[in-house]
């Protein structure tokens, strides 16, 4: 583990800090990219802290949803800045994930695939509208209250947040 990574013991004591499997994968990917020398952990925490500051938690997000949205946005930016992936490639993969999501039966795990048919124009709006009614206005992606331990939070703490609470 990078020497300058700080893990707040209170999060370790409360169990897993990931609401969804992809959050653990995003965390592991970031760790591996840092270990491989693509960026230092200090560069990562600076980029992540900047993202937290510029894109704060929205009123409709729980803490993990906001945290990992910010995490992924920071990761996309640092990876693109290092030339590891282009903005176009990020957009292409986002579209493949959207198609994978659309073509997955409700309640089943989403399996990523590049070979799926395009989403018919307007189909997602209708799908999201119907889904919204079924879940009382909640977005599909966030952690519903009662399904996850509300006391579990982010696994890392940025230097900016430690300074703010000190």
N, C-alpha and C positions, 0 to 999 in steps of 0.2 A: 504494500500500500504506500502511496506517496507520503513522504515524511511530513509535509505541511498540511495534510488532510486532518481536519478535526471532526470527530463524530461525537455528538452530544450524548453522554451516557444515559440521559433520561429516555432517549428514543430507543437505545439498545435494550433497556430494561423492559420496555413495553411491547416488544415483539416486532413483527414485520412492519415496515413503514410503507409498504407498497399496496395500493388499493387494487391495482391491476397488474397482471404479469408483464405487460409491455413497460411498465415503470421500472421494474427490476432490470429488464433488458436494456433500457435506456441508461440506467445507472451503470450497469456492467460495461456497456459499450463506451461510455465516457471514461471510465476507469482504464479500459484497455487502450483507448486512443492516447490517453495521457502516458500510460506505461510504455507505449510504443514510441514515445517521443514526439508526437504530433503537436502537443502543447504541454506546458507544465501545469501542475495543479494550481499554482498561483495564477497563471493566465486563465485557467478555467474559472476559478472562483471570482476573478475580476469580471469576466464575461457574464457569468451567471448573476453576480450581484448587480451588474448593470441592467440586465434583463428584468430582474425583480423590481428594480427602481423604475424602469421605463414602462413596464407592463404589469402593474400591481394586480393583486387578487381582485377579481370582479365580484360584485354583490351576489351573483348566482353561482359562484364556485365555492366548493369546500377547499380546505387548505391543501390537500393532496392534488386535487385537480389543478389548482392554480400553480402549485409548485412544479408539477411535471409539465404543464404547458410552458412555463417559463424555462424549465430545464431543456425541453426540446427546442424551443426557439433559440436559446443560447447555443445549444449544440449545433443546430443547423448553421448559425452564423459563424461560429468558430471553425467548423469544418469547411464551410465555403471560403472563409478568409484564408485558410491554409491551402486552398486549391485541391482538397480531397474530394470534393463534389461540387458541381456547379448548381446555380439556382435553378436552371432548367431541369437538371436531374432530380432535384428535390421536388419540383412541381410534377414531374413525370411519375415519381413514386407516390406522391400524394394522390394523384389520379388513380393509380393502380390500387392503392389502399381503399379509396372511395368505391371503386368498382367491386373490390373484394367484399367490402362491407355490404354493399347493395345486393350482391348476389348470394349472400349467406343467409340461410334460413334463421329466423328469429330464435334466439336461445342457443344457437350453436356457436362454437368458437370460430372466429374469422380466420380463414386460411388465405394468406396472401397469394395472389396469382397475377401474372402479367398478361395472360391470354384471354381475359374476359371481355365480353362485348361492352361497348360504351353504354352508359346509363342513358335511357331515353330522356329527352328534354322534358323537364318538369316533373319527372318521376320522383326525384329526391324530395322536392318540396311537398308533394302529396304524401310521401312516405313519412317525412319528418312531421308533417301536420297531424297525420293519423297517430303517429307514435307519441306526439306531444299530448294529445288527449288521453291516451292510455296511461300516461305517466304523470298526469297532473301538472303539466307545464315544465317538467324536468327534461333536460337534454339527455340523450341516450348515453353519452360518454362519461358522465360524472357518477361518482359514488353516491348511491341513495342512502339517506339517513337510515340507520338501523342495520345496514348490511355490513358495515365495517366499524371497527373500534374507533369511536370519535376522538379518543385520546391519542391515537397514533398519528404522528406527524412526520415531517421530512427527516431523512436520515442524516443529512449534512446540514450544517449551519454556516451560513456565509459569514465572512469576517465583518461585513457591513452590519448584519443583524446583531452580532455580538457587541460591536461598538455602540449601537443604538440602545442596547439594554444595559450597558455598563454604566 
